[in-house]
């Protein structure tokens, strides 16, 4: 647009305020403060500055908008409605926060097909997700753009409030963005000086501008209600190079409802009771959920302009495809590629074919599964070029570097944007939240590593990956009390059970190098949620009495018969991870009627047909004993009322790993004692 349509955008801002007031008033629930306070910012973004296309909402080169302050969800829903997104008609705004609506209390990725870029609500997560999207966009530019055709040049805009800025995960993420010069990231700070309980001065006093300048951001400060100033700041931010951008926008929370504006009372639904007077003061008619005809007409025209931008990009993209078939073949494996014109996505990955690229381990192998993972990863990464790896300052321990770890020559840096390995520093929570953004960006397949015990630092991000069906891979090592001398602070006895109960998260704990190969393949072929691999620090033997094919493919099914009985079935021993060796040994002593079942992944096993689950764990056999170096509770569904779970229902000990395992009962002998007692 050649001129800035300030008059009509001012009317659009008023309309958006009215929609938010009416939606929150109708359900007597929600947060009015941000949608009202940031209405002018929304008008500039959605009416003018953002490059998006409501008719093609999954356009690969669209600008991404992230509402980190997800409690202000009516801001996003209102502007998506006005912009003409099909999943957000006015009827859905009327159903705000109601059962089955497209407008839940906080934005949820995948809840509707389009318009919402990521799940937000837990404060700070959206900022980190936006950093991940900006990171992925940089990688896409470097990997796929050519001198003739720049098919990727989009930017990421994130709107956050004081609450987001106070969360530690946000600061981990912005420090990463500053260090890596992610100049395609624009963070808008809604600085309204209010948090939920009180005025912000009660809990913060830092100079945000100086703080962000110190970590490598360009900073501008504007009046968030001055649309010309907001546009000028956004224009400058879009054109800047070399640094991520922060726009500090001073706003009045709850602007439009004088009774609460500028106070903490405006944060939630407190202002909704003044809806009728507010509508009148704003110059809106008494009709609720009112959209002025001229505002509708304006956005109708904008839709045509956005569609023209999209059509021009399609022509550029098709020319790129024709001239770069090898690059196009790589991109065709990206989840977002399916939404490009005339797309022929790469076929679904066959896990068996993937496993064929991984050589079998030598019969005398005795290695930690983290070391086996290092060996397995290299051929699999060669087969999946969109896979990227990362670690929270632990590559030397987690061993998940793609390529030559000693050379370290494929790091992602501002000078090497095609690098496949990301060094996050000591920022576990930030790492996992950023990886969610990479996955939501829908081009690259992200993976990240740390010690398993630090999953507690990452849990909020892991949970959101599961909620948002994001296929992030976690390579978490040092998985048990076998860590040894580092002691109970680093021995995650309760961590795996705590992760297993997160819906839609696959937790895989392989028992030996060949199961590890199956675990990596299982993670790579899963596209509807995250997978966590729990790998050992200590060496484990190769379980060579079990055929390689059985071990590898058994992991794909979550559980399998590792040793079949040679007489009438009397009992079943179950185990996972490094303790499976003890179950196999105990079975030899318990006689031919003993079966051993390996259960590396409960959730994958649970998804198998009932007939398969019955085949592996026949209900007629009630004598069952499970052994695992974790707290014992999550074994209950598999051992039944008559079974026994032998776990570690206490914290660990500082001593050599083998000593700790023996002291805490992770032995063949403990199984035999339990069998005698039954």
TAZI-V822691 format. One line per field, one symbol per residue. phi: phi as a letter, one per 20 degrees, with the letter a starting at -180 (. if undefined). burial: + if it has 9 or more other ideal C-beta (glycine too) atoms within 8 Angstrom, else -. A space follows every 50 residues. Layout:
phi = ???
burial = ???
This chain:
phi = .fceefffffffffffffffffffffdlapcegfgffdffffffffebef ebbgfcfdgfdffeddeffffegfgffffffffnffecfgffffdgmdgn fecfgcfcfnfcfbodeaecqgfnffgfffffffgfffffgffdfcgece ecbecddcdcdgfffefffffgfffffffelffeddddefedmcdfeaff ffcbbfefffffffeoeeccccefdeffffffffffffefcnbfdddedf cdfmgocgfcgncffefeegfffegffffffeneffgelecfgffffgff ffgffffffffffgffffffgfecffffffffefgffgeeflfcfffgfe fffgffedfffffefcbfffffggffffffffecfefcdbbemcgfdeld feoeffflecffbgebfegecdeemebgfggffffffffffmdedecbca fgfegffeggfffffffeleeedddddlebffgngfnffddefeffgfef efgmdedddfebgfffgfffffffeecdrecdeddeeefcffeffegggf ffffffenbaeebefdbgfdbcddabmfeggffffffffeofeddddecf bgffffefggffffffcfffeeeccdcbebfeffegfddmfeecdeccea febeaggfffgffenebgfffffffffe
burial = ---++--++++++++++++++++++++--+++++++++++++++++++-+ +++++++++++++++++++++++++++++++++++-++---++++++--- ++++-++++--+-++++++++-++++++++++++++++++++++++--+- ++-++++++++++++++-++++++++++-+++++++++++++-++---++ -------++-+++-++++++-+-+-++-++++++++++-+--++++++++ +++++++--+++++++++++++-++--+++-+-+----+++---++-+++ -++-+++-++--++-++++++--+--++-+++++-++-++--+-----+- +--++-++--+---+-+++++++++++++++--+-+++++++-++-++++ +++-+--+-+++---++-++++++--++++++++++++++++++++++++ +++++--+++++++++++++++++++++++++++--++-++++-++++++ -+-+++++++++++++++++++++++--++++++++++-+-++--+---+ +++++++++++++-+---+++++++++++++++++++--+--++++++++ +++++--+---+++-++---+-++++++++++-++--++---++++++-- -++-+-++++++-+-+++-+++-++--+
